[in-house]
Amino acid sequence: MIDQYVRDDGPYVHIQWQQGPVGPDGANGAQPEEVMAALLARLQYLNTRLPDSDNDDAIARAHDAMDVLNARLKALNEGNPAPDVTEAIAHMEEAQQALARRKAKRTLAGVEGTEEPTPEPILRAEHPIVLPPGQGGPPGGGPPIDPPGGGPPDGVGPPIAEVT
């Protein structure tokens, strides 16, 4: 099975997932832990280029999800029932929210899509940017984004990735 993750300009990531158990001939696709490891490596690299507390939060939540997945893998390797991965999914949703907040801050500052750092006043905002449900925000919602001029900044909307 190959999942495609798409945005407006078309597919940009294709993942061939492992089908069935890994047999004597080896793996036939990616495991969630491998994809998570690649994601963590990329987030850590990007955070060296454009440091941000929301990047730190996303990395911490992704590590939390990896811990859950590694515990699942250990249980399976020991012949025990696989634990529920709901907690890992929740951590990944929190990581996605942190990345959406970072994008909103950078969009508000006019530097999203560039390698310019986020200006200090935006990084040290007195009130955190919280996105509404369905736009990367928490399920219960939160205070609206209130940039100068009112309303959410252009480009803030639903997450760009969806599984097809």
C-alpha positions as CSV (number, residue, x, y, z in Angstrom):
1,M,0.0,0.0,0.0
2,I,1.4,3.4,-1.0
3,D,-0.1,6.5,0.7
4,Q,0.2,9.8,-1.0
5,Y,0.3,13.0,1.0
6,V,-0.8,15.9,-1.2
7,R,-1.2,19.6,-1.1
8,D,-2.6,22.0,-3.7
9,D,0.2,21.5,-6.2
10,G,0.0,17.7,-6.1
11,P,1.6,14.7,-4.4
12,Y,4.9,15.3,-2.6
13,V,5.5,12.3,-0.4
14,H,4.9,8.7,-1.2
15,I,5.3,6.1,1.5
16,Q,5.2,2.4,0.8
17,W,4.2,0.8,4.1
18,Q,5.1,-2.7,5.3
19,Q,2.5,-5.2,4.2
20,G,2.1,-8.0,6.8
21,P,4.8,-9.2,9.2
22,V,8.5,-8.9,8.2
23,G,9.4,-12.3,6.9
24,P,12.6,-14.2,6.3
25,D,13.2,-12.2,3.1
26,G,13.1,-8.9,5.0
27,A,10.9,-5.9,4.9
28,N,8.8,-4.9,2.0
29,G,8.0,-1.4,3.1
30,A,8.4,1.2,5.8
31,Q,7.4,0.9,9.5
32,P,5.9,3.8,11.4
33,E,9.0,4.0,13.6
34,E,11.2,4.5,10.5
35,V,9.0,7.3,9.1
36,M,8.9,8.9,12.6
37,A,12.7,8.7,12.8
38,A,13.0,10.5,9.4
39,L,10.5,13.2,10.6
40,L,12.5,13.8,13.8
41,A,15.8,14.1,11.9
42,R,14.2,16.7,9.6
43,L,12.6,18.7,12.4
44,Q,15.9,18.8,14.3
45,Y,17.8,19.9,11.2
46,L,15.2,22.6,10.5
47,N,15.4,23.8,14.1
48,T,19.1,24.4,13.7
49,R,18.4,26.6,10.7
50,L,15.3,28.5,12.1
51,P,15.1,27.9,15.9
52,D,11.7,28.4,17.4
53,S,10.0,27.2,20.6
54,D,7.2,25.7,18.5
55,N,9.8,23.6,16.7
56,D,11.1,22.5,20.1
57,D,7.6,21.6,21.2
58,A,6.9,19.7,17.9
59,I,10.2,17.7,18.4
60,A,9.3,16.9,22.0
61,R,5.8,15.7,21.0
62,A,7.3,13.6,18.2
63,H,9.8,12.0,20.6
64,D,6.8,11.2,22.9
65,A,5.1,9.5,20.0
66,M,8.3,7.6,19.2
67,D,8.4,6.4,22.8
68,V,4.9,4.9,22.4
69,L,5.7,3.3,19.1
70,N,9.0,1.8,20.4
71,A,7.1,0.4,23.4
72,R,4.6,-1.2,20.9
73,L,7.5,-2.6,18.9
74,K,9.2,-4.1,22.0
75,A,5.9,-5.7,23.1
76,L,5.4,-7.2,19.6
77,N,9.0,-8.5,19.5
78,E,8.5,-10.1,22.9
79,G,5.3,-11.9,21.7
80,N,3.0,-9.7,23.8
81,P,-0.2,-8.0,22.5
82,A,0.5,-4.7,20.8
83,P,-0.5,-1.8,22.9
84,D,-3.0,0.9,21.6
85,V,-1.3,3.6,19.6
86,T,-3.9,6.3,20.4
87,E,-1.4,8.1,22.7
88,A,1.1,8.2,19.8
89,I,-1.5,9.7,17.5
90,A,-2.4,12.3,20.1
91,H,1.3,13.3,20.5
92,M,1.6,13.6,16.7
93,E,-1.5,15.8,16.6
94,E,0.1,18.0,19.2
95,A,3.3,18.2,17.1
96,Q,1.2,19.2,14.1
97,Q,-0.4,22.0,16.1
98,A,3.0,23.3,17.2
99,L,4.2,23.4,13.6
100,A,0.9,25.1,12.5
101,R,1.5,27.8,15.3
102,R,5.1,28.3,14.0
103,K,3.8,28.7,10.4
104,A,1.1,31.2,11.7
105,K,3.8,33.2,13.5
106,R,6.1,33.3,10.5
107,T,3.2,34.2,8.2
108,L,2.2,37.0,10.5
109,A,5.7,38.3,10.4
110,G,5.9,38.0,6.6
111,V,8.8,35.6,6.7
112,E,7.0,32.2,6.0
113,G,8.6,30.5,3.0
114,T,11.9,32.3,3.5
115,E,15.1,31.5,5.4
116,E,14.7,34.8,7.4
117,P,14.4,34.3,11.2
118,T,11.1,35.0,12.8
119,P,11.4,38.6,14.3
120,E,11.9,38.7,18.1
121,P,8.6,40.5,18.9
122,I,6.7,37.7,17.2
123,L,8.8,35.0,18.9
124,R,8.2,36.6,22.3
125,A,4.5,37.3,21.7
126,E,2.7,38.0,25.0
127,H,-0.2,35.8,24.0
128,P,0.4,32.5,22.1
129,I,-1.1,32.0,18.8
130,V,-3.8,29.3,19.1
131,L,-5.4,28.0,15.9
132,P,-9.1,27.1,15.9
133,P,-10.3,23.4,15.5
134,G,-10.0,22.2,11.9
135,Q,-7.1,24.6,11.3
136,G,-4.4,22.8,13.3
137,G,-5.8,24.0,16.7
138,P,-6.9,22.0,19.6
139,P,-10.2,20.0,19.4
140,G,-11.8,22.4,22.0
141,G,-10.6,25.5,20.2
142,G,-8.9,28.5,21.7
143,P,-8.6,32.2,21.4
144,P,-8.5,33.4,17.8
145,I,-5.3,34.5,16.2
146,D,-5.4,38.3,16.5
147,P,-2.6,39.8,14.3
148,P,-2.4,43.5,13.7
149,G,-5.2,44.4,11.4
150,G,-7.4,41.7,12.7
151,G,-8.3,38.2,11.4
152,P,-6.0,35.3,10.7
153,P,-3.0,35.9,8.4
154,D,-3.2,34.8,4.8
155,G,-2.1,31.2,4.4
156,V,-3.4,30.0,7.8
157,G,-5.9,27.2,7.2
158,P,-6.3,23.5,7.3
159,P,-3.1,21.4,7.4
160,I,-1.6,21.0,4.0
161,A,-1.3,17.2,4.3
162,E,-4.0,14.7,3.9
163,V,-3.9,10.9,3.4
164,T,-5.4,9.7,0.2
